[in-house]
Amino acid sequence: MLAGLLLLLLPAEQAVSGATGVAMAVRDTIKVVIGFGPLRRVMTATMITSFGAGGIMVIAVVFGRQLDHSAGAGAVLAAAYGAGTLCGALLTAAFPFTGEPERLAIRLIAVNAVAVGVCAAAPNYAVALLTFGLAGAGNAVLFTATLAVRSVYSPPAARAQVFIIMAGFKVAAASAGIALTGSLVAAAGPRRALLLGSAVMAISVAVALTDRRLTRNRPHSFGGVCVAIGRG
């Protein structure tokens, strides 16, 4: 409710630098996302990552109860992940990113894969609280990096569409991951579920790096306008 009230304080209209003409159609925007290397790679990697780590809160509830054997242990472990996410968001606000956004996003996915794997190795509840907090912080930093990718690489006429399309695919993948996690935790246990999530995230990094290598030095296109950015 507070966020909604604050939203009313924003200007009704705000010009976008470089935006001209009619906004790009959704179909054309999808072609841009798929056809432009950095957007395609980051969208694919975040979709796979969201599928692998989407159910981490579900795992936290089961894992916490398993480690501490108390009624509220799972909720506290999930809250530790959330608190870490908040701290990570504040950290990125205090220290903005520098460097090339796509490379940063892919590297942060690798860091998050390690963080989730470390959660699986937590020997006791106290260590699990720490590792889940760190994993939450890493997730927040990664999320901010993906927003930077969308902002930097989107053509001005399609920036809003690119944001929504990439977010939609990510949420859909995360929802599928959450749905699968419930069955996976019941069948294999929380530690194996975390390890599998970590492995899936690592696969997303490999997919992105392979794509980058295969398309290296190839010019990119925003709806027919060629743009060369670094090595692709």
BANUKOL-290855 format. One line per 5 residues: for each residue x, y, z of N, C-alpha, C. Coordinates in steps of 0.05 Angstrom, whole numbers, plus 32768, in hexadecimal, padded with zeros to 4 digits. Last residue first. Layout:
X:Y:Z:X:Y:Z:X:Y:Z ~ ...
// end
This chain:
8267:7F43:7DC2:824D:7F35:7DBF:8243:7F2D:7DDA ~ 8294:7F5F:7DCC:8297:7F46:7DBD:827D:7F37:7DBB ~ 827B:7FA0:7DC9:8291:7F8F:7DD2:8294:7F77:7DC0 ~ 8247:7FA5:7DA2:824E:7FAB:7DBD:8263:7F97:7DC6 ~ 822C:7FC0:7D69:8241:7FAF:7D73:8249:7FB8:7D8F
81F0:7FBE:7D48:81FE:7FCB:7D5E:8213:7FB7:7D67 ~ 81C4:7FCC:7D12:81DB:7FBD:7D1D:81E9:7FCC:7D33 ~ 8181:7FC9:7D0F:8197:7FDC:7D12:81AE:7FCE:7D20 ~ 815C:7FA1:7D0F:8168:7FA7:7CF5:817E:7FBC:7CF7 ~ 814D:7F9E:7D45:8139:7FA2:7D30:8145:7FAB:7D16
8188:7FA4:7D57:8170:7FAD:7D63:815C:7FB2:7D4D ~ 81BB:7F73:7D52:81A8:7F83:7D45:8190:7F8B:7D57 ~ 8202:7F67:7D51:81E8:7F64:7D5C:81D5:7F77:7D4E ~ 8238:7F44:7D30:8229:7F5D:7D36:820D:7F56:7D40 ~ 8265:7F18:7D4F:824F:7F1A:7D3D:823F:7F33:7D44
828C:7F10:7D74:8293:7F20:7D5D:827C:7F23:7D49 ~ 826D:7ED4:7D8A:8282:7EE8:7D8D:8288:7EF5:7D73 ~ 8249:7EAC:7D8D:8241:7EC4:7D7F:8255:7EDA:7D81 ~ 8261:7E83:7DAA:8258:7E7D:7D8F:8251:7E96:7D7F ~ 826B:7E9D:7DDA:8281:7E94:7DCA:8279:7E8F:7DAD
8236:7EA6:7DED:8248:7EBD:7DE8:8260:7EB5:7DD6 ~ 8224:7E71:7DF3:8217:7E84:7DE0:822A:7E9B:7DD9 ~ 8246:7E61:7E1C:8247:7E54:7E02:823B:7E65:7DEC ~ 8236:7E83:7E45:8251:7E85:7E3B:8254:7E78:7E1F ~ 8201:7E71:7E4C:8206:7E8D:7E44:8222:7E90:7E38
8209:7E3B:7E5B:81F9:7E42:7E43:8200:7E5E:7E39 ~ 8226:7E42:7E8B:8232:7E34:7E74:8224:7E3B:7E5A ~ 81FE:7E5B:7EAA:8217:7E69:7EA4:8225:7E5D:7E8B ~ 81D9:7E32:7EAD:81D2:7E4B:7EA0:81EA:7E5B:7E99 ~ 81F6:7E0C:7ECA:81F0:7E06:7EAE:81E8:7E20:7E9F
81F3:7E25:7EFC:820D:7E22:7EEF:820A:7E1C:7ED1 ~ 81BD:7E1D:7F06:81C8:7E38:7F03:81E3:7E38:7EF5 ~ 81BD:7DE6:7F0C:81AD:7DF2:7EF6:81B7:7E0E:7EF1 ~ 81DC:7DE0:7F3A:81E5:7DD5:7F21:81D7:7DE1:7F09 ~ 81BB:7DF8:7F60:81D5:7E03:7F5B:81E0:7DFA:7F40
8190:7DD4:7F5F:818C:7DF0:7F57:81A6:7DFE:7F50 ~ 81AA:7DA7:7F73:81A0:7DA6:7F57:819B:7DC3:7F4D ~ 81B5:7DB9:7FA6:81CB:7DB2:7F94:81C2:7DB2:7F77 ~ 8181:7DBF:7FB9:8192:7DD6:7FB7:81AA:7DD1:7FA4 ~ 8170:7D8A:7FB8:8162:7D9E:7FA8:8173:7DB7:7FA4
8193:7D73:7FDC:8195:7D6B:7FC0:8186:7D7F:7FAE ~ 817E:7D8C:800A:819A:7D90:8002:819E:7D89:7FE5 ~ 8147:7D7D:800F:814F:7D99:8009:816C:7D9C:8000 ~ 8132:7D41:7FEC:813B:7D50:8003:8146:7D6B:7FFC ~ 8119:7D23:7FC4:8136:7D22:7FC6:8141:7D30:7FDF
80E1:7D29:7FC9:80ED:7D10:7FBF:810A:7D0D:7FC6 ~ 80D6:7D5B:7FDD:80C9:7D44:7FE9:80D7:7D2A:7FE2 ~ 80F3:7D7A:7FB9:80FB:7D7A:7FD5:80EF:7D61:7FE3 ~ 80D5:7D70:7F8A:80F2:7D69:7F8C:80FB:7D67:7FA9 ~ 80A3:7D86:7F93:80A6:7D69:7F8F:80C2:7D60:7F93
80B3:7DBC:7F99:80A4:7DAF:7FAE:80A6:7D90:7FAC ~ 80CD:7DC9:7F68:80DD:7DC7:7F81:80CE:7DB8:7F97 ~ 80A8:7DD0:7F40:80B8:7DB7:7F40:80C6:7DB3:7F5B ~ 8094:7E02:7F4D:8081:7DEC:7F4C:8091:7DD1:7F4D ~ 80C2:7E21:7F49:80B5:7E1E:7F63:80A3:7E06:7F63
80CB:7E1D:7F11:80DF:7E12:7F24:80D3:7E0E:7F40 ~ 809F:7E38:7EFD:80A2:7E1B:7EF7:80B6:7E0E:7F0A ~ 80AB:7E6A:7F12:8092:7E5C:7F1A:8094:7E3F:7F15 ~ 80D9:7E76:7EF5:80DA:7E73:7F12:80C2:7E65:7F1D ~ 80C4:7E7A:7EC2:80D8:7E65:7EC8:80DA:7E61:7EE6
80A3:7EA7:7EC9:8097:7E8D:7EC0:80AA:7E76:7EC7 ~ 80C8:7ECD:7ED6:80B4:7EC6:7EEA:80A8:7EAB:7EE3 ~ 80E4:7ED1:7EA5:80F2:7EC9:7EBD:80DE:7EBF:7ED2 ~ 80BD:7EE2:7E81:80CA:7EC7:7E7D:80D8:7EBE:7E96 ~ 80B3:7F14:7E99:809E:7F00:7E96:80A9:7EE4:7E92
80E4:7F30:7E94:80D9:7F2A:7EAF:80C4:7F14:7EAD ~ 80E6:7F34:7E5D:80FB:7F25:7E6B:80F2:7F1D:7E87 ~ 80B8:7F53:7E54:80BB:7F39:7E48:80CF:7F28:7E56 ~ 80C3:7F83:7E71:80AC:7F72:7E78:80AF:7F56:7E6D ~ 80F2:7F97:7E59:80F1:7F92:7E76:80DB:7F7E:7E7C
80E0:7F9C:7E24:80F6:7F8A:7E2B:80F6:7F83:7E48 ~ 80BA:7FC5:7E2A:80B2:7FAA:7E21:80C7:7F95:7E27 ~ 80DA:7FF0:7E3A:80C5:7FE6:7E4C:80BD:7FC9:7E44 ~ 80FB:7FF5:7E0C:8106:7FF0:7E26:80F1:7FE4:7E39 ~ 80F2:8002:7DD8:80E7:7FE8:7DE1:80F1:7FE2:7DFE
8109:8031:7DC9:80ED:802D:7DC2:80E1:8014:7DCE ~ 8140:8029:7DD9:812E:803B:7DE8:8110:8037:7DE2 ~ 8154:7FE4:7DDD:8150:7FFC:7DCD:813C:800E:7DDB ~ 817A:7FCB:7E14:8160:7FCD:7E07:815F:7FE6:7DF5 ~ 81AA:7FCA:7E30:81AA:7FBE:7E15:818F:7FC1:7E07
81A2:7FE4:7E62:81B8:7FEC:7E50:81B4:7FE3:7E34 ~ 8175:7FCB:7E79:8175:7FE8:7E75:818A:7FF0:7E60 ~ 8182:7F95:7E7B:816A:7F9D:7E6C:816B:7FBB:7E66 ~ 81B0:7F99:7E9C:81B2:7F8E:7E81:819A:7F97:7E70 ~ 8199:7FAB:7ECC:81AC:7FBC:7EBD:81B0:7FB3:7EA1
817C:7F7F:7EDA:816D:7F98:7ED3:8180:7FAB:7EC4 ~ 81A5:7F5D:7EE6:8194:7F56:7ECF:8184:7F6F:7EC7 ~ 81B9:7F76:7F14:81CA:7F74:7EFC:81B9:7F6E:7EE3 ~ 818F:7F6E:7F37:8195:7F89:7F2F:81A6:7F89:7F16 ~ 8193:7F36:7F3D:817B:7F42:7F32:8180:7F5E:7F28
81C5:7F32:7F56:81C1:7F27:7F3B:81A9:7F34:7F2E ~ 81B9:7F48:7F87:81CD:7F55:7F76:81CA:7F4C:7F59 ~ 8194:7F22:7F9A:818C:7F3E:7F96:81A0:7F4D:7F83 ~ 81B3:7EF4:7F9D:819C:7EF5:7F8B:8193:7F12:7F85 ~ 81D7:7F01:7FC5:81E1:7EFD:7FAA:81CA:7EFE:7F95
81B4:7F03:7FF0:81C2:7F1B:7FE8:81CC:7F18:7FCB ~ 81A5:7ECD:7FF2:8191:7EE1:7FED:819E:7EFB:7FE4 ~ 81D6:7EB6:8000:81CA:7EAF:7FE6:81B4:7EC4:7FDF ~ 81DD:7ECB:8033:81F0:7ED3:801D:81E4:7ECD:8002 ~ 81B3:7EB1:804D:81B4:7ECF:804C:81C6:7ED8:8035
81C3:7E7D:8048:81AA:7E85:803A:81A9:7EA4:8038 ~ 81F1:7E7E:8068:81F3:7E78:804B:81DA:7E81:803C ~ 81DB:7E8B:809B:81EF:7E9C:808E:81F0:7E98:8070 ~ 81B8:7E60:80A4:81AE:7E7C:80A5:81C1:7E8F:8097 ~ 81DD:7E36:80A2:81C9:7E38:808D:81BD:7E54:808D
81F9:7E3D:80D1:8207:7E41:80B8:81F3:7E45:80A1 ~ 81CF:7E30:80F4:81DB:7E4A:80F5:81EA:7E50:80DC ~ 81C3:7DF9:80E7:81AF:7E0F:80E2:81BC:7E2A:80E2 ~ 81FA:7DD8:80C5:81E7:7DDC:80DB:81D5:7DF4:80D5 ~ 8216:7DD3:8096:8216:7DBC:80A9:8202:7DBF:80BF
8207:7DE1:8053:8206:7DEC:806F:8204:7DD5:8083 ~ 8206:7DD3:801F:821B:7DC7:802F:821A:7DD0:804C ~ 81DF:7DF1:8007:81DB:7DD4:8009:81EE:7DC7:801C ~ 81F9:7E23:8006:81E1:7E1F:8017:81DC:7E01:801C ~ 821E:7E1A:7FDE:8227:7E1C:7FF9:8210:7E19:800D
81FB:7E1C:7FB2:8209:7E03:7FB8:8214:7E03:7FD4 ~ 81EE:7E52:7FB4:81D9:7E3E:7FB8:81E5:7E23:7FBF ~ 8220:7E68:7FA7:8213:7E6E:7FC1:81FD:7E5A:7FC8 ~ 822A:7E55:7F74:823C:7E4C:7F8A:822E:7E51:7FA5 ~ 8202:7E70:7F5A:8202:7E53:7F58:8213:7E48:7F6F
8211:7EA5:7F63:81F9:7E9B:7F6F:81F7:7E7C:7F6F ~ 823E:7EA7:7F42:8241:7EAB:7F5F:8229:7EA0:7F6D ~ 8225:7EA0:7F10:8239:7E8C:7F1A:823D:7E8E:7F38 ~ 8208:7ECF:7F0F:81FA:7EB5:7F0F:820C:7E9F:7F19 ~ 8232:7EF3:7F0D:8222:7EF2:7F25:8211:7ED9:7F26
8244:7EEB:7ED9:8256:7EE5:7EEF:8246:7EE2:7F09 ~ 8218:7EFE:7EBD:821F:7EE2:7EBA:8232:7ED9:7ED1 ~ 8218:7F34:7ECC:8201:7F23:7ED2:8209:7F06:7ED1 ~ 824A:7F45:7EB8:8245:7F46:7ED4:822E:7F34:7EDC ~ 8242:7F40:7E81:8256:7F30:7E8E:8252:7F2F:7EAC
8218:7F67:7E7C:8214:7F4B:7E75:8228:7F39:7E83 ~ 822E:7F9A:7E8C:8219:7F8D:7E9B:8215:7F6F:7E95 ~ 8270:7FAD:7E97:825E:7FA3:7E83:8248:7F92:7E8F ~ 8279:7FDE:7ECD:8281:7FC9:7EBA:826B:7FC0:7EA8 ~ 8258:7FE4:7F0C:826A:7FEF:7EF7:8271:7FD7:7EE5
821F:7FEF:7F36:8230:7FDF:7F25:8242:7FEF:7F13 ~ 821F:8016:7F74:8215:800F:7F59:822A:7FFF:7F49 ~ 8218:8010:7FB2:822F:800D:7FA1:8226:8003:7F85 ~ 81E5:8017:7FC7:81FB:8027:7FD2:8214:8027:7FC0 ~ 81C8:7FF3:7FAA:81C0:800F:7FAA:81D6:8021:7FB3
81E0:7FC4:7FB7:81E2:7FCD:7F9B:81DA:7FEA:7F99 ~ 81D2:7FC2:7FED:81EE:7FC3:7FE5:81F1:7FCD:7FC9 ~ 819B:7FBC:7FEB:81A6:7FD4:7FF7:81C3:7FD8:7FEF ~ 819A:7F88:7FD6:818E:7F9E:7FC7:8199:7FB9:7FD1 ~ 81B2:7F6B:7FFF:81BE:7F6C:7FE4:81B4:7F83:7FD4
818C:7F71:8028:81A8:7F7C:802B:81B6:7F7F:8010 ~ 8161:7F55:8010:815F:7F72:8017:817A:7F7F:801A ~ 8177:7F22:800E:816F:7F2F:7FF6:816D:7F4E:7FFA ~ 817E:7F18:8044:8195:7F1A:8033:818F:7F28:8019 ~ 8148:7F14:8052:8158:7F29:805E:8172:7F2D:804E
813A:7EE5:8035:812E:7EFF:802F:813E:7F16:803A ~ 815A:7EC0:8051:815E:7EC4:8034:8152:7EDF:802B ~ 8142:7EC5:8082:815E:7ECB:807F:8165:7ED0:8062 ~ 810F:7EB1:8078:8112:7ECD:807E:812F:7ED6:807C ~ 811C:7E7B:8073:8112:7E89:805B:8114:7EA8:805F
812A:7E72:80A8:813F:7E6F:8093:8136:7E7D:8079 ~ 80FA:7E7C:80C1:8110:7E8D:80C7:8126:7E8B:80B1 ~ 80DC:7E51:80AC:80D3:7E6D:80A6:80EA:7E80:80AB ~ 80F7:7E26:80C3:80F6:7E29:80A6:80EE:7E46:809E ~ 80EF:7E2E:80FA:810A:7E2E:80EF:810A:7E33:80D0
80BF:7E2A:8116:80C4:7E42:8107:80DF:7E43:80F9 ~ 80C1:7DF7:812E:80AA:7DFE:811D:80B1:7E16:810B ~ 8100:7DD3:812A:80EC:7DE4:8138:80D8:7DEF:8124 ~ 812B:7DB8:8114:8115:7DA9:8121:8102:7DBA:8131 ~ 8157:7DCA:80F8:8153:7DD4:8114:813D:7DC6:8123
8159:7DB0:80C6:8172:7DB5:80D5:816D:7DBC:80F3 ~ 8124:7DAC:80B5:8135:7D94:80B6:814E:7D98:80C8 ~ 8114:7DE1:80B4:8107:7DCE:80C7:8118:7DB5:80CB ~ 8135:7DF2:808B:8138:7DFE:80A5:812C:7DEC:80BA ~ 8122:7DD5:805F:813E:7DD1:8068:8141:7DDB:8085
80EE:7DE8:8057:80F3:7DCC:805D:810E:7DC8:806A ~ 80F9:7E1E:804C:80E5:7E17:8061:80EA:7DFA:806A ~ 811E:7E1C:8022:8125:7E27:803C:8112:7E1F:8052 ~ 8100:7E08:7FF7:8115:7DF8:8003:811C:7E02:801F ~ 80E1:7E36:7FEE:80D4:7E1C:7FF6:80E8:7E0A:8003
8109:7E58:7FDF:80F9:7E5E:7FF8:80EA:7E46:8001 ~ 811A:7E42:7FAF:812C:7E42:7FC6:811E:7E48:7FE0 ~ 8102:7E3C:7F7E:80F5:7E30:7F95:8106:7E30:7FAE ~ 8123:7E53:7F57:8109:7E5F:7F5D:80FD:7E55:7F77 ~ 8152:7E3F:7F45:8152:7E4B:7F60:8137:7E56:7F68
8147:7E2B:7F12:8157:7E1B:7F25:8155:7E25:7F42 ~ 8129:7E54:7EFA:811E:7E39:7EFC:812C:7E29:7F11 ~ 814E:7E7D:7EFC:8135:7E7F:7F0B:8128:7E64:7F0E ~ 8175:7E68:7ED9:817C:7E6D:7EF5:8163:7E6F:7F06 ~ 8158:7E69:7EA9:8162:7E4F:7EB3:8169:7E52:7ED1
814F:7EA1:7EA6:8139:7E8D:7EA6:8141:7E73:7EB2 ~ 8182:7EB5:7EA5:8171:7EBB:7EBC:8159:7EA9:7EBD ~ 8194:7EA1:7E73:81A2:7E9A:7E8C:8190:7E9F:7EA5 ~ 8170:7EBA:7E50:8172:7E9D:7E51:817E:7E94:7E6C ~ 817C:7EF0:7E5A:8161:7EE6:7E5E:8161:7EC7:7E61
81B2:7EF2:7E4C:81AA:7EF7:7E68:818E:7EED:7E6D ~ 81AF:7EE5:7E15:81BF:7ED5:7E28:81B6:7ED9:7E45 ~ 818E:7F0D:7E00:8187:7EF1:7DFD:8196:7EE0:7E12 ~ 81AB:7F3C:7E0C:8190:7F38:7E16:8188:7F1A:7E16 ~ 81DC:7F32:7DF0:81DC:7F36:7E0C:81C0:7F32:7E19
81C8:7F28:7DB6:81D7:7F15:7DC7:81D5:7F1A:7DE5 ~ 818A:7F2D:7D9B:81A0:7F3D:7DA5:81AE:7F2E:7DBB ~ 815F:7F0B:7D8F:8174:7F10:7D7B:818C:7F1F:7D85 ~ 813D:7F0A:7DBB:8149:7EF1:7DB1:8161:7EF6:7D9F ~ 8131:7F41:7DBF:813C:7F33:7DD6:814A:7F19:7DCD
811B:7F4B:7D8B:8133:7F5A:7D95:8140:7F4A:7DAB ~ 80EF:7F2A:7D8B:8104:7F25:7D78:811E:7F33:7D80 ~ 80D2:7F43:7DB3:80DB:7F28:7DB8:80F2:7F21:7DA4 ~ 80C6:7F72:7D98:80D7:7F73:7DAF:80E2:7F58:7DB6 ~ 80A3:7F61:7D71:80BE:7F6B:7D68:80D1:7F6C:7D80
8078:7F53:7D92:8085:7F3F:7D81:80A1:7F48:7D78 ~ 806C:7F86:7DA8:8076:7F70:7DB9:8084:7F5B:7DA9 ~ 8084:7FC0:7D85:8070:7FAB:7D8A:807D:7F94:7D9A ~ 80A0:7FFB:7D9F:80A4:7FE3:7D90:808F:7FCE:7D98 ~ 807E:803A:7D9E:808B:8024:7DAD:808B:800B:7D9C
808C:806B:7D6C:8079:8059:7D79:8088:8042:7D87 ~ 80BE:809F:7D76:80AB:8090:7D67:8099:807E:7D79 ~ 80F5:8097:7DA4:80E8:80A5:7D8E:80D3:8093:7D81 ~ 8120:80A0:7DD9:8108:8093:7DD0:80FA:80A3:7DBA ~ 814A:80BC:7DEE:814F:80AD:7DD6:8136:809F:7DCB
8134:80B8:7E30:8149:80C2:7E1E:814C:80B0:7E06 ~ 80F1:80BF:7E3C:8107:80AB:7E3B:811B:80B5:7E27 ~ 80CC:80E9:7E67:80D8:80E4:7E4D:80EF:80D0:7E50 ~ 8095:80D8:7E8D:80B2:80DE:7E8F:80BF:80D7:7E74 ~ 8059:80E7:7EAE:8067:80E1:7E96:8084:80E9:7E99
804C:80EE:7EE3:8039:80DF:7ED2:8047:80D7:7EB8 ~ 807E:80E5:7F16:8072:80F4:7F00:8061:80E3:7EEE ~ 8069:80C7:7F55:807A:80C8:7F3D:806D:80D9:7F27 ~ 8044:80C3:7F7C:8055:80DB:7F7D:8067:80DD:7F65 ~ 802D:8092:7F78:801D:80A9:7F6F:802E:80C3:7F6E
8051:8071:7F91:8050:8071:7F74:8041:8089:7F69 ~ 8043:8077:7FC6:805B:8084:7FBD:805C:8085:7F9E ~ 8016:8055:7FC6:8013:8072:7FCC:802C:8082:7FC2 ~ 802E:8024:7FBC:801A:802F:7FAA:8016:804D:7FAD ~ 804E:801E:7FE9:805B:8020:7FCE:8048:802C:7FBA
8027:8019:8010:8039:8030:8011:8046:8034:7FF6 ~ 8011:7FE8:8000:8000:8000:8000:8011:8019:8000
// end
